[in-house]
Each structure stands twice: as C-alpha cells, then as structure tokens.
C-alpha cells in the first residue's frame, strides 16, 4: 500500500511494538496510513496480534534483543529489504524494572538497565541514522519519561537511562538536521499500560497511591497508551516537519 503524503515511502519501525505503549504507537501509525514494522523480545503471539490488527498497510514483526548489536544490524537490514526504507523510528523499549531507591540499586541491576536501555539504544540508532542519511532523512522518536521534567522518588532505573537517551536525541537533532533527520522525545506520565499494569497487579500501585497521584495531577486522571501514540504519530509524520530536538510531556500536567 502506498503511504499518505504525511510519510515518504517505506515504513515506520516501532521497537517494543508488541505490547503496551509500543503496540498503541504501531497501530496509530498504521491508522495514519504508514506501513509498520515492529520488534518484539520474545512474545511472538502478542506481536502477531498487533500485526493482524494493523489493517490495510504493509506490516511485519521481527524478534530483537537490543543488547545484541549484530541482531540490531540484521533487523534493520531485514526491515529495509522488506519495506524499502525506514521513514521513522519509534524507540519504545524499556527494561522490566522495579522501583528501588538509588541506595538500594544493585550493581547487577544498574549494569543490566544500562546495557539493555542505553547501550541498546546506541546499537539501534547508529545504523538507523546511517540509513536515513542515505535515504533522504526521517524521524526519530524516543518514548521517554515525565520524570525528566519533575523528578519522582524511586524511579532512577527508569529515568537515568532515558535522560542519557534524551541527551543523545538532542545531539542527534543538532548533528543530523542537515540530512533531513529529526529527533524528538515524549515524556510519558502515568499511563495505564505496560509496567504500570504489572506494578498495579503486584500491589506497588495500590488504591491509596493511585488516589494520591491523581489528586496531584492537574487533569486528575491517568493517561492511556493511545495518548502517547498520538504524540508519536505526530512526531513521526510530516505534521512536525519543522520540529526537532524537543521533548513533549504527555503527563496530565505532572511536569507543569
């Protein structure tokens, strides 16, 4: 299928597109007329369900461990071979973390989250930027955290690598604009998807916690995965063609 004028030919690559926010981003891009490739770590059933729901666009699912640089290079080559071009990248991968304080983080936890999140981002972004330079540009979107706008306690394993990635995104924006490459981030607030659902089921986010957090938010409610997808689609598309190096906080006013 030919994509709309909001996207050049090719496909968006959504890393972490098999569940939660990533799946919503993939479906939003498909609904907007872009072809889509998604990655998944191990849940092929969930990935195939997302692909089946994308409708009348070209779509594909690919296994990926972002900690393996050779797998990243092979995935990008496979997506280019199948779709012709990567016109946008949405990085929606995050580690399955707990919420220890900084003093409680073990050396192993720190090493794993930096390897999976920060090193994984570099494993993907370098070959994608090289490809976009050669193919006329594109849009890079990082699904980040509202914790970078207002610091919450016990969230270092999430915000520390995302802060480093956001700094890299701003650097990419300044370095690659001449090649038609834009780079923007989305500061994600409390969204009822993904890790939130796991921590809710474990009792970490109990009713008292949820009531207190909602009470402190200007909008008095939590967000949905589709709220993040709407921002990702905007950044991926030509609607944001004169925007780069920015972070848009989609957080119910948390960071205001």
N, C-alpha and C positions, 0 to 999 in steps of 0.2 A: 504494500500500500504506500502511495506517496504521502509524505507528511504534509502538514499545513505550512503556510508561509511563516508561522512562528518558529519553525525549525528547518534547518537545512536537511538535505538527505542524510540518511544514516539512522542512528538510534541513540537513545539515552542509555547509559549504563548505570544501574542502581545497585550499588554494593550494599549487601544486607537487605536485599529486596524480598526476602522470603517471609518476613513477619513484622508485625507492629508498624512502626513509622515507615520503614523501608517499603513495605508492601503498599501502604497508602500512597507513597510517592510514586511507585511504579504504576499503580492504577490511575493516579491522577495524570501522569504523563501520557498514558495510553488514551485516556478520555480526551485529552487535549490534542490528540492526533499524532503524537510522536511514536515511533517504533521504540521498543524497550527490550533491553537485556538485563537480567538480574543475576546476582550471585547469591549463593547460599553456602553455609558452612557444612551442614550435614543433613538438614531436614529437606530431603528432595520432595517429599509428599507435599509439604507446605509450599515449596517453590513451584511445583507443578500446578497447584491450586491457584496460585497468583497468576501464572501464565494463562491458565484456562479462563480466568476472569477478565482478561485484557481486551477481549472483543476483536474488532476488525483491524488489528495492526499486526505487523511482524514482531514476534516476541520470542525470547529464548531464555533458558535458565542454565546456569553454569556453576559447578562446585568450585569453592575457593577457600583457601586458608591464606589470609592476607599476610601472615607471618612468613610465608614461603615466597621469596621473590621470584623464583622460577615459575611457580604457579601463577603469580600475578601477570608476568610477561606472557605466559601462554594464554591466559584468559583474554587478555587484551587483544592478542593476535587472533584468537578464535572469534571474538565479537566483531572485529574489523573484517575478517574473512566472511562472516555470515551476514553482516549488515552493511558493509561497505565503509562505514565511518562511525566514530563515536562523536556525536554532536554535543553531548552533555554528560557529565559525570556527577552523580549524587552519592556522596560518601555517608552512608547511614549505618556504619558498622560501629558497634561498641562492645566492650567486654561485659560478661555476665558477673557483675561485681556486687560486693556488699557495701556497707557504709561504716567502715571503721574510722576512728579519728586518726589524724596524722601520726600520733604517738603509737597507735596500735597497728599500723600498716606493717606487715612483714616484708622482709627483703624479697621473698618469693612473689608476694602479691604485687609489689612495686615493679619488679622485673617483668612479670607476665603482662601487666597492663601497658607498660611502655613498649614491650615487644609487639603485642597484639594491636594496640591502637596507634601509637606514634610511628613505630618502625613500619607497621603495616600500611599506614597512610603513605609513607615515602616509597614503599615498594610499588604502590599503585600509581602515585601521582607523577613520578618521573617519566615512565613510558607513556602515560596518557598525555602529558604536556608535550612530549616529543611528537606524538602522533598528531595532536591538534595544531602544532606549529606547521606541520607538513600538509595539513588538510584544510587550512583556512580558518582555524580558530575553533572556539567552542566555549561552553560554560561549565565551570566547576562549582559545585555546591557542597558545603560541609554542614551536616546536621550536628550542631554543636550544643551548647548548654546555656541556659539563662543564668547559671551560676557564675558565668564570666561577667555578668552585669551587676550582680548582687550576690555576694559570697555566702552560701549556706554552710552550716557545720556538717562535718562527717561526709563530705562529698568529694574529697581530694582525689580519689581514684577515678572519678568521672571528669572533674573539671581540669585537673593538671594536664593530662594528655590533650584534651580538647583546647586548652589555652595555647599549647605549643602548636597544634594544628592550625588554629586561627591565626597565629602569628605567621606561620608559613603561607597561609592563604593570602594575607595582606602582602607578603613579599612577592608571591606569585603574581598578584594583581599588578604590582608596580613593574615587575620584570617582563611580563608576558602580554601586556596590553597592546604593544606594537604588533603582536602576532594575532590579534583578534581574540585573545583568550581572556575571559572574565572569571573572577574568583570571589565568591561571596559565602557567608555563613548564616545559619539560622540558629538563634539562641532559643533552645527548646525549654519551656517551662514544664509544669506538672501536666503530663499527658496520660490519659487513661489507656495506656497501651504498653507493650514491651516490658521493660524492667519494673515499671510501676505495678503491673498486674502480678508479677512474681512476688514483689515485696509486700503487696497487699495480701496475697494469699498466705504469706509467711507470718503475717501479723505485725510486720515492721511498720506498715502504714495502717494503723488502726483507726477507728472512728473518731477518737479524740484528736489524733494527729490530723486527719483529713479536715475536721471541722475547724481546727485552729488555722491550718494553712489557707483554707477557703476564706476564712474570716479576714485574713491579712491581705488577700488579693483584691485589687480594685474591682475586678469583674466578678468576684465571689463564686467562681466555678473553675473546675479543671478543664483543660482542653482535650480535644480529640485528635487522633492521628491525622485526620483529614485537614485539620488546621495547619499542620506542618507541611502536609503535601501541597496545599495551596501556595505556600510561600516557595517551596521547592520548584513547583511548576513555573511560577513567576520568574524566578532566577534562571531557570534552565531555558526559558523561552526568549524570543526577541522582544518581549514586552519590557525587559530590563536591559536592553542593549546598551544603555549609557550608564549602567551601574556596575561598579566593581570595587573590591576592597572593603565591602561593608558587612556589618552584622545586623540582621533584623531579628529583634527579640519578639518571639511569639509565645507569650508567657502570662497572659491575663493581667499584665501590669506589674508583675513581680519585680522587675528591674527598674521600674519608674522612679 
